[in-house]
């Protein structure tokens, strides 16, 4: 496994709500670098600095992953887990009155 690979990807929603898997520190760094300047906050700054540190080898990739995931959660970018979606659909299929 490459040193900047995450053990488990962070799945975020991009564009018009399409899920994208962020698998490496570099992927996370790119996403953060493209984040609009007007929306940048402390969570963004911390996540970006942690990705930079991980790319230099100063911290572990998993530390940067955690901070990137926290940034994504704060900004409602995390994609819902597929098990939750599947379970919800199954419940709806069994009972059409469930919303």
N, C-alpha and C positions, 0 to 999 in steps of 0.2 A: 504494500500500500504506500502511495506517495505521502510524504510528510505533511502536505497541506490538505489531504483528503479527510473529509468528515467520516466518522464511523457510520453515521446515518444522515442522509440528506435532510435539509430543511426545505419543506415544500411551501412555496409562497405563491400568491396570486399576482399575476402580472397582466399588463395590458387591460383587456376587457374581462378580467377575472379568470384567465387561463392559468392552471397550475404549472409551476416550473420548479424543478428540483435544483437546489443550490447544494452541490456536492463537495466543493472545495473552498478553501480560504480565498483563493483568487476569484472564484465566482461571487462570493459574498462581497469582497472588496469592490468588484466591478459594479455590482448592484448599488452599493452604498455610494460609490463615486458618481453614479448617474442620478442619484436622488436629487430632486430639485432643491436648489440653494434656499429657496423661501420656506421649505418644509423641514430643513435641518434643525435638529434640537440636540439636547444633551445625549439622548439615547443613540442618536446617529453618530455623534462625535466619539462616544465610547466604543461603539461597534467598529467604526472605521479605524480608530487607533489600535484596537485589539487585532484587527485583521492585518494591519501594517506590522505590528509586533510579531504576529505568527508567521508572516511571510519572511521576516528577518530571522526567525528561529528563536526569538526571545521568549515566546510563550507557546504553549501547546495549541494545536489546531482546534481541539475540543473546547478550549476556553473561548477562543474566538467564535466558535459555533454557538456556544451558549449565549454570548452577548449579541450575536447577530439574530438569533432566535428571539431574544428579549426585545430587540429593536422591532423585528417583524411583528411580534405580538402586540406591542404598544401601538403600532400603526395599522392594526387589523389586516396584515398581509398574509398571515398564516392560513394555508389552505386547510379546510376541514379534513380530518382523517377519513380515509376511504371506508374503514369499517363502520364509522358512524353513518355515513351516507348510505351504505348498503343496508345496514340495520333499519334505517329510517324508511328506505324504499320497501323493504320486505314487510314492515309493519303496515305501510300504506297499501300494499298489494293485498294483504289479508283483510284489512278493514278500510274500505274507501272513505269512511267518515273521519279517519285520522288525518290530520294536516301536519 
